Amino acid sequence: MRVVRSCHEKLKVTILQHPQFKTTSEMNKVFARFGRVISFPTVQSKEANDIVVSESSTMQQKGLENTTVADVLMIKDEEKGNSWLCCRTNDTAYDAIKQMAANNIGSLVVLKPGENQLIAGIITERDYLRKVIVQDRSSKYTRVGDIMTEQSKLITVTSDTNILQAMQLMSEHHIRHVPVIDGKVVGMISVADIVKAVVDQQTGEVKQLNQFIRGDYY
């Protein structure tokens, strides 16, 4: 989150210092195009009705603050066809880790046996390393239910959770994967998913602002 705020500050300073923009109306025109709201403490200059931007100018950020977990899941669905994969508590640890490797992922949602998709917990690469490899257990005889992180210990989010809140939640609890539950399991997000969303957002904003400054927007 500190990195995100730093990017916002650098972006703000760059725009405020650009020689093309000398008045509040010009500044507001830039930020209005990109969903920004900005307020300026003003100082009258020698030229009539000309306003100089103060160093204490503040900018109320939008964009990331309005991006939710549901947006991240939608992108994952488009790119991968499914935002989450699962296994059952009675599957072997070997089958679970084999599925992770085949799909290049680091965790699986664990469901209870039966047709209903009731969550029992999650299993991650960390669970496998700590509870199978380190303890010298056989992955083909160890059940997922024996090594998973149980539902009662899970940190979860909903699809309308803001991605910055989800990022803070992961940071505070030192976790990399969070199930998304809206009454039932609807997906799984990781730190990598959130970082990608933040980078895409920042890259898009910088590109649009550069296009505007070059005169590509009219």
URVEN-V652803 format. One record per residue. N is the residue number from 1. RES is the residue in one small letter. PSI is psi in degrees with one decimal (none if undefined). D_LAST is the distance of its C-alpha to the last C-alpha in whole Angstrom. Layout:
((N;RES;PSI;D_LAST) (N;RES;PSI;D_LAST))
//
This chain:
((1;m;-34.4;33) (2;r;-37.2;34) (3;v;-43.1;32) (4;v;-46.6;29) (5;r;-37.9;29) (6;s;-42.1;29) (7;c;-42.5;26) (8;h;-43.6;24) (9;e;-43.0;26) (10;k;-40.5;25) (11;l;-42.4;21) (12;k;-48.2;21) (13;v;-42.2;23) (14;t;-44.0;21) (15;i;-43.5;17) (16;l;-30.6;20) (17;q;-6.2;21) (18;h;131.7;18) (19;p;-19.4;18) (20;q;-25.6;15) (21;f;107.5;15) (22;k;-15.3;18) (23;t;162.7;18) (24;t;-40.5;18) (25;s;-38.5;15) (26;e;-41.3;13) (27;m;-47.4;15) (28;n;-33.2;15) (29;k;-39.9;11) (30;v;-53.2;11) (31;f;-30.0;14) (32;a;-32.0;13) (33;r;-21.6;11) (34;f;26.9;14) (35;g;32.7;16) (36;r;147.4;18) (37;v;125.9;20) (38;i;141.9;21) (39;s;141.8;23) (40;f;123.9;24) (41;p;129.0;27) (42;t;154.3;27) (43;v;128.6;29) (44;q;135.2;28) (45;s;-176.3;28) (46;k;-35.3;29) (47;e;139.4;26) (48;a;134.6;26) (49;n;9.6;24) (50;d;134.5;23) (51;i;128.9;23) (52;v;136.3;24) (53;v;129.2;23) (54;s;154.7;27) (55;e;-22.9;28) (56;s;14.4;29) (57;s;141.4;26) (58;t;152.2;26) (59;m;120.3;23) (60;q;115.8;24) (61;q;141.2;23) (62;k;177.5;22) (63;g;-88.9;22) (64;l;-35.7;25) (65;e;-19.9;27) (66;n;4.7;26) (67;t;127.8;27) (68;t;171.4;31) (69;v;-34.8;33) (70;a;-36.3;33) (71;d;-40.4;29) (72;v;-43.2;31) (73;l;-36.6;34) (74;m;-41.3;32) (75;i;-41.8;30) (76;k;-39.5;34) (77;d;-40.7;35) (78;e;-38.6;32) (79;e;-38.1;33) (80;k;-11.3;37) (81;g;-16.2;38) (82;n;130.1;40) (83;s;-4.3;39) (84;w;151.2;42) (85;l;158.0;46) (86;c;168.0;49) (87;c;179.7;53) (88;r;158.8;56) (89;t;-26.8;58) (90;n;4.2;61) (91;d;158.8;59) (92;t;155.0;60) (93;a;-34.0;58) (94;y;-47.2;59) (95;d;-37.6;57) (96;a;-47.3;54) (97;i;-30.0;53) (98;k;-39.3;54) (99;q;-39.4;51) (100;m;-46.2;49) (101;a;-40.6;49) (102;a;-30.6;48) (103;n;5.3;45) (104;n;48.9;44) (105;i;167.8;44) (106;g;3.2;46) (107;s;159.8;47) (108;l;143.1;48) (109;v;135.3;48) (110;v;123.9;52) (111;l;152.9;53) (112;k;152.1;57) (113;p;146.9;59) (114;g;173.9;59) (115;e;-29.5;56) (116;n;136.3;54) (117;q;72.6;51) (118;l;125.0;53) (119;i;136.2;52) (120;a;-22.6;54) (121;g;-159.9;52) (122;i;155.8;50) (123;i;134.9;52) (124;t;169.7;50) (125;e;-35.4;51) (126;r;-41.6;52) (127;d;-43.6;54) (128;y;-44.2;56) (129;l;-45.9;56) (130;r;-35.2;58) (131;k;-8.2;60) (132;v;-61.4;61) (133;i;-52.7;61) (134;v;-34.7;62) (135;q;5.1;65) (136;d;45.5;66) (137;r;158.1;66) (138;s;121.9;65) (139;s;-24.3;62) (140;k;-10.7;64) (141;y;0.8;66) (142;t;128.0;64) (143;r;148.6;62) (144;v;-39.5;58) (145;g;-20.3;60) (146;d;-19.6;62) (147;i;-5.4;59) (148;m;164.3;56) (149;t;118.5;54) (150;e;158.0;55) (151;q;-38.6;53) (152;s;-20.0;55) (153;k;1.6;53) (154;l;143.4;50) (155;i;123.9;47) (156;t;165.1;44) (157;v;170.9;41) (158;t;169.2;40) (159;s;-21.0;37) (160;d;8.9;35) (161;t;135.7;35) (162;n;142.8;32) (163;i;-27.7;32) (164;l;-35.0;33) (165;q;-39.5;36) (166;a;-40.0;37) (167;m;-43.1;36) (168;q;-39.1;38) (169;l;-44.3;41) (170;m;-40.9;42) (171;s;-43.2;42) (172;e;-34.3;44) (173;h;3.1;47) (174;h;48.6;46) (175;i;158.6;45) (176;r;-13.1;43) (177;h;135.9;43) (178;v;123.8;43) (179;p;146.7;44) (180;v;117.8;41) (181;i;120.7;44) (182;d;71.1;43) (183;g;-42.8;46) (184;k;170.8;47) (185;v;127.3;45) (186;v;-7.7;42) (187;g;-175.5;41) (188;m;132.8;41) (189;i;153.1;38) (190;s;169.7;39) (191;v;-40.3;38) (192;a;-38.6;36) (193;d;-42.9;34) (194;i;-42.1;33) (195;v;-42.2;32) (196;k;-42.6;30) (197;a;-41.9;28) (198;v;-45.8;27) (199;v;-43.9;26) (200;d;-41.6;24) (201;q;-48.3;22) (202;q;-41.4;22) (203;t;-42.3;21) (204;g;-42.3;18) (205;e;-44.1;17) (206;v;-42.4;17) (207;k;-44.9;16) (208;q;-40.7;12) (209;l;-38.8;13) (210;n;-40.4;13) (211;q;-39.6;10) (212;f;-43.9;8) (213;i;-36.9;10) (214;r;-10.1;10) (215;g;15.2;7) (216;d;-17.3;7) (217;y;142.8;4) (218;y;none;0))
//
